[in-house]
Amino acid sequence: MGDAAKGAKIFKTKCAQCHTVEAGAAHKQGPNLNGMFGRKTGQAPGFSYSAANISKGITWGEDTLFEYLENPKKYIPGTKMIFAGLKKESERNDLIAYLKESCA
C-alpha cells in the first residue's frame, strides 16, 4: 500500500480545491469524502451527483478507487468530475492510503 504522508500532499495539490475529508465538513464543487469507503457511488448526503455517478452502483474500496483515480471519466462516463486522473500507480496508492486514514 502507499505512503499516507505523500498522499496528503497529493490531496492538497490535486483534490482539496474540490473535496473535503473532515467529518461534517461542507461539500465543495465535489462531495465531502468522509465515510466514502464502503459507500456506493453517488450517495454522500446533501450532494448533487450526476446521474452517471448515482447509477454506477459500485461500492468504494481500495480496488474501485484505484481504477477510478486513473481516469475518472473513463470509469464513470458522464461524471461531473473534471479531474484528468493520476496515471502513476504509486501516486494512486499514496492517495488511497491518505484517504483511508482521513476519511474513515
N, CA, C and O atoms as a GROMACS GRO file, in nm:
protein
  416
    1MET      N    1   0.085  -0.119   0.000
    1MET     CA    2   0.000   0.000   0.000
    1MET      C    3   0.088   0.124   0.000
    1MET      O    4   0.210   0.116   0.018
    2GLY      N    5   0.027   0.236  -0.020
    2GLY     CA    6   0.101   0.360  -0.038
    2GLY      C    7   0.141   0.429   0.092
    2GLY      O    8   0.121   0.378   0.202
    3ASP      N    9   0.199   0.545   0.074
    3ASP     CA   10   0.250   0.629   0.182
    3ASP      C   11   0.150   0.742   0.207
    3ASP      O   12   0.131   0.829   0.122
    4ALA      N   13   0.084   0.740   0.323
    4ALA     CA   14  -0.022   0.838   0.353
    4ALA      C   15   0.032   0.980   0.358
    4ALA      O   16  -0.040   1.073   0.321
    5ALA      N   17   0.157   1.000   0.401
    5ALA     CA   18   0.213   1.135   0.406
    5ALA      C   19   0.228   1.192   0.264
    5ALA      O   20   0.198   1.308   0.240
    6LYS      N   21   0.275   1.108   0.173
    6LYS     CA   22   0.283   1.152   0.032
    6LYS      C   23   0.143   1.175  -0.024
    6LYS      O   24   0.120   1.268  -0.100
    7GLY      N   25   0.050   1.088   0.015
    7GLY     CA   26  -0.088   1.102  -0.029
    7GLY      C   27  -0.152   1.231   0.018
    7GLY      O   28  -0.233   1.290  -0.053
    8ALA      N   29  -0.116   1.276   0.138
    8ALA     CA   30  -0.168   1.403   0.191
    8ALA      C   31  -0.125   1.519   0.102
    8ALA      O   32  -0.202   1.612   0.076
    9LYS      N   33   0.000   1.514   0.056
    9LYS     CA   34   0.050   1.620  -0.034
    9LYS      C   35  -0.024   1.616  -0.168
    9LYS      O   36  -0.057   1.721  -0.223
   10ILE      N   37  -0.048   1.496  -0.219
   10ILE     CA   38  -0.123   1.483  -0.345
   10ILE      C   39  -0.264   1.538  -0.327
   10ILE      O   40  -0.314   1.610  -0.412
   11PHE      N   41  -0.328   1.503  -0.215
   11PHE     CA   42  -0.463   1.552  -0.190
   11PHE      C   43  -0.464   1.704  -0.186
   11PHE      O   44  -0.551   1.768  -0.247
   12LYS      N   45  -0.368   1.762  -0.116
   12LYS     CA   46  -0.364   1.908  -0.101
   12LYS      C   47  -0.348   1.977  -0.236
   12LYS      O   48  -0.410   2.081  -0.260
   13THR      N   49  -0.264   1.921  -0.324
   13THR     CA   50  -0.238   1.988  -0.452
   13THR      C   51  -0.336   1.953  -0.563
   13THR      O   52  -0.357   2.033  -0.654
   14LYS      N   53  -0.398   1.834  -0.556
   14LYS     CA   54  -0.482   1.791  -0.669
   14LYS      C   55  -0.629   1.770  -0.635
   14LYS      O   56  -0.711   1.761  -0.725
   15CYS      N   57  -0.663   1.762  -0.506
   15CYS     CA   58  -0.800   1.725  -0.469
   15CYS      C   59  -0.871   1.828  -0.380
   15CYS      O   60  -0.992   1.848  -0.391
   16ALA      N   61  -0.795   1.895  -0.292
   16ALA     CA   62  -0.854   1.980  -0.188
   16ALA      C   63  -0.928   2.101  -0.244
   16ALA      O   64  -1.011   2.160  -0.174
   17GLN      N   65  -0.901   2.140  -0.366
   17GLN     CA   66  -0.974   2.251  -0.426
   17GLN      C   67  -1.122   2.217  -0.437
   17GLN      O   68  -1.208   2.305  -0.426
   18CYS      N   69  -1.153   2.089  -0.459
   18CYS     CA   70  -1.292   2.047  -0.482
   18CYS      C   71  -1.349   1.955  -0.374
   18CYS      O   72  -1.471   1.938  -0.368
   19HIS      N   73  -1.265   1.896  -0.289
   19HIS     CA   74  -1.312   1.797  -0.191
   19HIS      C   75  -1.263   1.829  -0.050
   19HIS      O   76  -1.157   1.888  -0.032
   20THR      N   77  -1.342   1.788   0.050
   20THR     CA   78  -1.302   1.791   0.190
   20THR      C   79  -1.302   1.646   0.241
   20THR      O   80  -1.362   1.558   0.180
   21VAL      N   81  -1.235   1.623   0.354
   21VAL     CA   82  -1.230   1.488   0.411
   21VAL      C   83  -1.277   1.484   0.556
   21VAL      O   84  -1.300   1.375   0.609
   22GLU      N   85  -1.290   1.598   0.621
   22GLU     CA   86  -1.324   1.601   0.762
   22GLU      C   87  -1.471   1.568   0.784
   22GLU      O   88  -1.557   1.611   0.707
   23ALA      N   89  -1.501   1.493   0.888
   23ALA     CA   90  -1.639   1.460   0.922
   23ALA      C   91  -1.718   1.587   0.945
   23ALA      O   92  -1.677   1.674   1.021
   24GLY      N   93  -1.831   1.598   0.878
   24GLY     CA   94  -1.917   1.714   0.895
   24GLY      C   95  -1.879   1.836   0.813
   24GLY      O   96  -1.951   1.936   0.816
   25ALA      N   97  -1.768   1.830   0.742
   25ALA     CA   98  -1.727   1.944   0.659
   25ALA      C   99  -1.822   1.960   0.541
   25ALA      O  100  -1.886   1.864   0.497
   26ALA      N  101  -1.830   2.080   0.491
   26ALA     CA  102  -1.921   2.110   0.380
   26ALA      C  103  -1.871   2.048   0.250
   26ALA      O  104  -1.752   2.021   0.233
   27HIS      N  105  -1.965   2.027   0.160
   27HIS     CA  106  -1.929   1.987   0.024
   27HIS      C  107  -1.871   2.110  -0.046
   27HIS      O  108  -1.905   2.223  -0.013
   28LYS      N  109  -1.784   2.087  -0.142
   28LYS     CA  110  -1.734   2.194  -0.229
   28LYS      C  111  -1.789   2.166  -0.368
   28LYS      O  112  -1.904   2.125  -0.381
   29GLN      N  113  -1.710   2.189  -0.472
   29GLN     CA  114  -1.754   2.152  -0.606
   29GLN      C  115  -1.777   2.001  -0.614
   29GLN      O  116  -1.865   1.955  -0.686
   30GLY      N  117  -1.697   1.926  -0.539
   30GLY     CA  118  -1.714   1.782  -0.525
   30GLY      C  119  -1.761   1.751  -0.384
   30GLY      O  120  -1.758   1.838  -0.297
   31PRO      N  121  -1.804   1.627  -0.360
   31PRO     CA  122  -1.857   1.591  -0.228
   31PRO      C  123  -1.748   1.578  -0.122
   31PRO      O  124  -1.631   1.555  -0.152
   32ASN      N  125  -1.790   1.594   0.004
   32ASN     CA  126  -1.704   1.560   0.117
   32ASN      C  127  -1.680   1.409   0.108
   32ASN      O  128  -1.774   1.332   0.089
   33LEU      N  129  -1.555   1.367   0.121
   33LEU     CA  130  -1.519   1.227   0.102
   33LEU      C  131  -1.522   1.145   0.231
   33LEU      O  132  -1.496   1.024   0.228
   34ASN      N  133  -1.552   1.209   0.344
   34ASN     CA  134  -1.553   1.137   0.471
   34ASN      C  135  -1.655   1.023   0.465
   34ASN      O  136  -1.769   1.042   0.424
   35GLY      N  137  -1.613   0.905   0.507
   35GLY     CA  138  -1.701   0.789   0.509
   35GLY      C  139  -1.722   0.723   0.374
   35GLY      O  140  -1.813   0.641   0.358
   36MET      N  141  -1.638   0.757   0.276
   36MET     CA  142  -1.660   0.704   0.140
   36MET      C  143  -1.634   0.555   0.128
   36MET      O  144  -1.699   0.488   0.048
   37PHE      N  145  -1.539   0.500   0.204
   37PHE     CA  146  -1.507   0.358   0.192
   37PHE      C  147  -1.626   0.275   0.240
   37PHE      O  148  -1.671   0.290   0.353
   38GLY      N  149  -1.674   0.188   0.153
   38GLY     CA  150  -1.790   0.106   0.183
   38GLY      C  151  -1.922   0.169   0.141
   38GLY      O  152  -2.029   0.108   0.157
   39ARG      N  153  -1.916   0.292   0.087
   39ARG     CA  154  -2.038   0.360   0.041
   39ARG      C  155  -2.049   0.347  -0.110
   39ARG      O  156  -1.948   0.346  -0.180
   40LYS      N  157  -2.171   0.336  -0.160
   40LYS     CA  158  -2.193   0.328  -0.304
   40LYS      C  159  -2.173   0.465  -0.368
   40LYS      O  160  -2.186   0.569  -0.303
   41THR      N  161  -2.141   0.463  -0.498
   41THR     CA  162  -2.124   0.588  -0.572
   41THR      C  163  -2.250   0.672  -0.567
   41THR      O  164  -2.362   0.619  -0.568
   42GLY      N  165  -2.231   0.804  -0.560
   42GLY     CA  166  -2.343   0.897  -0.566
   42GLY      C  167  -2.430   0.900  -0.442
   42GLY      O  168  -2.548   0.933  -0.452
   43GLN      N  169  -2.375   0.866  -0.324
   43GLN     CA  170  -2.458   0.853  -0.205
   43GLN      C  171  -2.421   0.944  -0.089
   43GLN      O  172  -2.479   0.929   0.019
   44ALA      N  173  -2.328   1.038  -0.104
   44ALA     CA  174  -2.297   1.128   0.007
   44ALA      C  175  -2.417   1.220   0.029
   44ALA      O  176  -2.457   1.291  -0.063
   45PRO      N  177  -2.475   1.220   0.148
   45PRO     CA  178  -2.594   1.301   0.174
   45PRO      C  179  -2.573   1.449   0.145
   45PRO      O  180  -2.472   1.507   0.185
   46GLY      N  181  -2.668   1.510   0.074
   46GLY     CA  182  -2.664   1.653   0.051
   46GLY      C  183  -2.584   1.698  -0.070
   46GLY      O  184  -2.574   1.818  -0.095
   47PHE      N  185  -2.526   1.605  -0.146
   47PHE     CA  186  -2.450   1.644  -0.265
   47PHE      C  187  -2.529   1.608  -0.390
   47PHE      O  188  -2.590   1.502  -0.398
   48SER      N  189  -2.527   1.699  -0.488
   48SER     CA  190  -2.599   1.678  -0.613
   48SER      C  191  -2.508   1.608  -0.714
   48SER      O  192  -2.424   1.671  -0.778
   49TYR      N  193  -2.524   1.478  -0.727
   49TYR     CA  194  -2.442   1.397  -0.816
   49TYR      C  195  -2.500   1.391  -0.957
   49TYR      O  196  -2.618   1.416  -0.978
   50SER      N  197  -2.414   1.357  -1.053
   50SER     CA  198  -2.460   1.329  -1.188
   50SER      C  199  -2.536   1.196  -1.186
   50SER      O  200  -2.512   1.111  -1.100
   51ALA      N  201  -2.626   1.178  -1.282
   51ALA     CA  202  -2.698   1.052  -1.294
   51ALA      C  203  -2.600   0.937  -1.317
   51ALA      O  204  -2.621   0.826  -1.268
   52ALA      N  205  -2.494   0.964  -1.391
   52ALA     CA  206  -2.393   0.861  -1.419
   52ALA      C  207  -2.329   0.810  -1.290
   52ALA      O  208  -2.309   0.690  -1.274
   53ASN      N  209  -2.298   0.901  -1.200
   53ASN     CA  210  -2.234   0.864  -1.074
   53ASN      C  211  -2.332   0.785  -0.987
   53ASN      O  212  -2.294   0.684  -0.927
   54ILE      N  213  -2.454   0.829  -0.980
   54ILE     CA  214  -2.555   0.760  -0.900
   54ILE      C  215  -2.580   0.619  -0.953
   54ILE      O  216  -2.589   0.524  -0.875
   55SER      N  217  -2.590   0.606  -1.083
   55SER     CA  218  -2.626   0.476  -1.141
   55SER      C  219  -2.508   0.381  -1.159
   55SER      O  220  -2.529   0.264  -1.193
   56LYS      N  221  -2.384   0.426  -1.137
   56LYS     CA  222  -2.268   0.338  -1.149
   56LYS      C  223  -2.283   0.218  -1.057
   56LYS      O  224  -2.254   0.105  -1.096
   57GLY      N  225  -2.328   0.242  -0.935
   57GLY     CA  226  -2.365   0.134  -0.844
   57GLY      C  227  -2.251   0.052  -0.786
   57GLY      O  228  -2.274  -0.058  -0.737
   58ILE      N  229  -2.129   0.102  -0.791
   58ILE     CA  230  -2.020   0.026  -0.727
   58ILE      C  231  -2.002   0.079  -0.584
   58ILE      O  232  -2.048   0.188  -0.551
   59THR      N  233  -1.935   0.001  -0.503
   59THR     CA  234  -1.904   0.041  -0.367
   59THR      C  235  -1.758   0.082  -0.361
   59THR      O  236  -1.671   0.010  -0.408
   60TRP      N  237  -1.733   0.200  -0.303
   60TRP     CA  238  -1.595   0.249  -0.296
   60TRP      C  239  -1.511   0.165  -0.201
   60TRP      O  240  -1.547   0.143  -0.086
   61GLY      N  241  -1.398   0.120  -0.252
   61GLY     CA  242  -1.298   0.048  -0.177
   61GLY      C  243  -1.163   0.076  -0.242
   61GLY      O  244  -1.156   0.152  -0.338
   62GLU      N  245  -1.059   0.015  -0.192
   62GLU     CA  246  -0.926   0.040  -0.248
   62GLU      C  247  -0.920   0.004  -0.396
   62GLU      O  248  -0.863   0.079  -0.476
   63ASP      N  249  -0.979  -0.108  -0.433
   63ASP     CA  250  -0.970  -0.153  -0.572
   63ASP      C  251  -1.049  -0.063  -0.667
   63ASP      O  252  -0.999  -0.027  -0.773
   64THR      N  253  -1.173  -0.027  -0.630
   64THR     CA  254  -1.253   0.057  -0.718
   64THR      C  255  -1.195   0.198  -0.726
   64THR      O  256  -1.195   0.259  -0.833
   65LEU      N  257  -1.147   0.249  -0.614
   65LEU     CA  258  -1.088   0.382  -0.612
   65LEU      C  259  -0.959   0.387  -0.694
   65LEU      O  260  -0.932   0.486  -0.762
   66PHE      N  261  -0.880   0.280  -0.687
   66PHE     CA  262  -0.755   0.273  -0.763
   66PHE      C  263  -0.784   0.285  -0.913
   66PHE      O  264  -0.715   0.358  -0.984
   67GLU      N  265  -0.885   0.213  -0.959
   67GLU     CA  266  -0.921   0.217  -1.100
   67GLU      C  267  -0.982   0.353  -1.138
   67GLU      O  268  -0.950   0.409  -1.242
   68TYR      N  269  -1.071   0.404  -1.053
   68TYR     CA  270  -1.137   0.532  -1.078
   68TYR      C  271  -1.036   0.646  -1.089
   68TYR      O  272  -1.044   0.728  -1.181
   69LEU      N  273  -0.941   0.651  -0.995
   69LEU     CA  274  -0.846   0.763  -0.991
   69LEU      C  275  -0.752   0.768  -1.111
   69LEU      O  276  -0.693   0.872  -1.138
   70GLU      N  277  -0.738   0.658  -1.182
   70GLU     CA  278  -0.654   0.659  -1.301
   70GLU      C  279  -0.717   0.744  -1.412
   70GLU      O  280  -0.648   0.819  -1.481
   71ASN      N  281  -0.848   0.732  -1.427
   71ASN     CA  282  -0.919   0.806  -1.532
   71ASN      C  283  -1.067   0.812  -1.496
   71ASN      O  284  -1.145   0.728  -1.541
   72PRO      N  285  -1.107   0.910  -1.414
   72PRO     CA  286  -1.245   0.917  -1.367
   72PRO      C  287  -1.350   0.918  -1.478
   72PRO      O  288  -1.454   0.852  -1.465
   73LYS      N  289  -1.327   0.989  -1.586
   73LYS     CA  290  -1.426   0.999  -1.693
   73LYS      C  291  -1.441   0.867  -1.770
   73LYS      O  292  -1.547   0.841  -1.826
   74LYS      N  293  -1.337   0.786  -1.772
   74LYS     CA  294  -1.346   0.654  -1.835
   74LYS      C  295  -1.421   0.557  -1.743
   74LYS      O  296  -1.502   0.477  -1.790
   75TYR      N  297  -1.393   0.565  -1.613
   75TYR     CA  298  -1.454   0.473  -1.517
   75TYR      C  299  -1.603   0.502  -1.499
   75TYR      O  300  -1.684   0.410  -1.488
   76ILE      N  301  -1.639   0.631  -1.494
   76ILE     CA  302  -1.779   0.671  -1.482
   76ILE      C  303  -1.807   0.772  -1.594
   76ILE      O  304  -1.803   0.893  -1.569
   77PRO      N  305  -1.837   0.725  -1.715
   77PRO     CA  306  -1.870   0.818  -1.824
   77PRO      C  307  -1.990   0.904  -1.786
   77PRO      O  308  -2.093   0.853  -1.742
   78GLY      N  309  -1.975   1.035  -1.804
   78GLY     CA  310  -2.083   1.127  -1.768
   78GLY      C  311  -2.067   1.189  -1.631
   78GLY      O  312  -2.151   1.269  -1.589
   79THR      N  313  -1.959   1.154  -1.558
   79THR     CA  314  -1.935   1.214  -1.427
   79THR      C  315  -1.911   1.364  -1.443
   79THR      O  316  -1.863   1.410  -1.547
   80LYS      N  317  -1.944   1.441  -1.338
   80LYS     CA  318  -1.918   1.585  -1.338
   80LYS      C  319  -1.773   1.615  -1.298
   80LYS      O  320  -1.726   1.727  -1.314
   81MET      N  321  -1.703   1.515  -1.248
   81MET     CA  322  -1.566   1.538  -1.202
   81MET      C  323  -1.476   1.568  -1.320
   81MET      O  324  -1.467   1.490  -1.415
   82ILE      N  325  -1.408   1.684  -1.313
   82ILE     CA  326  -1.326   1.729  -1.426
   82ILE      C  327  -1.179   1.690  -1.412
   82ILE      O  328  -1.098   1.724  -1.498
   83PHE      N  329  -1.145   1.619  -1.307
   83PHE     CA  330  -1.007   1.577  -1.282
   83PHE      C  331  -0.962   1.474  -1.386
   83PHE      O  332  -1.033   1.377  -1.411
   84ALA      N  333  -0.845   1.495  -1.445
   84ALA     CA  334  -0.796   1.406  -1.551
   84ALA      C  335  -0.750   1.270  -1.499
   84ALA      O  336  -0.749   1.173  -1.574
   85GLY      N  337  -0.712   1.262  -1.373
   85GLY     CA  338  -0.669   1.136  -1.316
   85GLY      C  339  -0.523   1.135  -1.278
   85GLY      O  340  -0.448   1.227  -1.310
   86LEU      N  341  -0.483   1.029  -1.207
   86LEU     CA  342  -0.345   1.007  -1.166
   86LEU      C  343  -0.295   0.884  -1.240
   86LEU      O  344  -0.340   0.772  -1.214
   87LYS      N  345  -0.203   0.903  -1.332
   87LYS     CA  346  -0.155   0.792  -1.414
   87LYS      C  347  -0.057   0.701  -1.340
   87LYS      O  348  -0.051   0.581  -1.367
   88LYS      N  349   0.019   0.758  -1.245
   88LYS     CA  350   0.120   0.678  -1.174
   88LYS      C  351   0.054   0.594  -1.064
   88LYS      O  352  -0.018   0.646  -0.978
   89GLU      N  353   0.080   0.463  -1.070
   89GLU     CA  354   0.024   0.373  -0.968
   89GLU      C  355   0.066   0.414  -0.828
   89GLU      O  356  -0.014   0.408  -0.735
   90SER      N  357   0.192   0.455  -0.812
   90SER     CA  358   0.241   0.493  -0.678
   90SER      C  359   0.164   0.612  -0.622
   90SER      O  360   0.135   0.615  -0.503
   91GLU      N  361   0.129   0.708  -0.707
   91GLU     CA  362   0.052   0.824  -0.660
   91GLU      C  363  -0.089   0.782  -0.620
   91GLU      O  364  -0.143   0.831  -0.520
   92ARG      N  365  -0.149   0.693  -0.697
   92ARG     CA  366  -0.283   0.646  -0.661
   92ARG      C  367  -0.279   0.569  -0.528
   92ARG      O  368  -0.366   0.586  -0.443
   93ASN      N  369  -0.178   0.485  -0.511
   93ASN     CA  370  -0.165   0.411  -0.385
   93ASN      C  371  -0.143   0.505  -0.267
   93ASN      O  372  -0.200   0.485  -0.160
   94ASP      N  373  -0.060   0.608  -0.286
   94ASP     CA  374  -0.035   0.705  -0.179
   94ASP      C  375  -0.162   0.780  -0.143
   94ASP      O  376  -0.194   0.798  -0.025
   95LEU      N  377  -0.235   0.825  -0.245
   95LEU     CA  378  -0.359   0.899  -0.219
   95LEU      C  379  -0.462   0.812  -0.148
   95LEU      O  380  -0.529   0.858  -0.056
   96ILE      N  381  -0.475   0.688  -0.189
   96ILE     CA  382  -0.569   0.596  -0.125
   96ILE      C  383  -0.530   0.572   0.021
   96ILE      O  384  -0.616   0.566   0.108
   97ALA      N  385  -0.401   0.558   0.048
   97ALA     CA  386  -0.354   0.541   0.187
   97ALA      C  387  -0.395   0.661   0.271
   97ALA      O  388  -0.440   0.646   0.384
   98TYR      N  389  -0.378   0.781   0.216
   98TYR     CA  390  -0.418   0.903   0.287
   98TYR      C  391  -0.569   0.905   0.309
   98TYR      O  392  -0.616   0.935   0.419
   99LEU      N  393  -0.645   0.874   0.206
   99LEU     CA  394  -0.791   0.876   0.218
   99LEU      C  395  -0.840   0.774   0.320
   99LEU      O  396  -0.936   0.801   0.393
  100LYS      N  397  -0.776   0.658   0.326
  100LYS     CA  398  -0.817   0.556   0.424
  100LYS      C  399  -0.796   0.608   0.567
  100LYS      O  400  -0.876   0.579   0.656
  101GLU      N  401  -0.689   0.685   0.588
  101GLU     CA  402  -0.662   0.741   0.721
  101GLU      C  403  -0.754   0.858   0.752
  101GLU      O  404  -0.801   0.870   0.865
  102SER      N  405  -0.781   0.943   0.655
  102SER     CA  406  -0.850   1.068   0.682
  102SER      C  407  -1.001   1.062   0.664
  102SER      O  408  -1.073   1.150   0.711
  103CYS      N  409  -1.051   0.960   0.596
  103CYS     CA  410  -1.195   0.953   0.566
  103CYS      C  411  -1.269   0.846   0.645
  103CYS      O  412  -1.390   0.831   0.629
  104ALA      N  413  -1.199   0.773   0.727
  104ALA     CA  414  -1.261   0.661   0.800
  104ALA      C  415  -1.359   0.709   0.905
  104ALA      O  416  -1.420   0.628   0.975
   0.00000   0.00000   0.00000
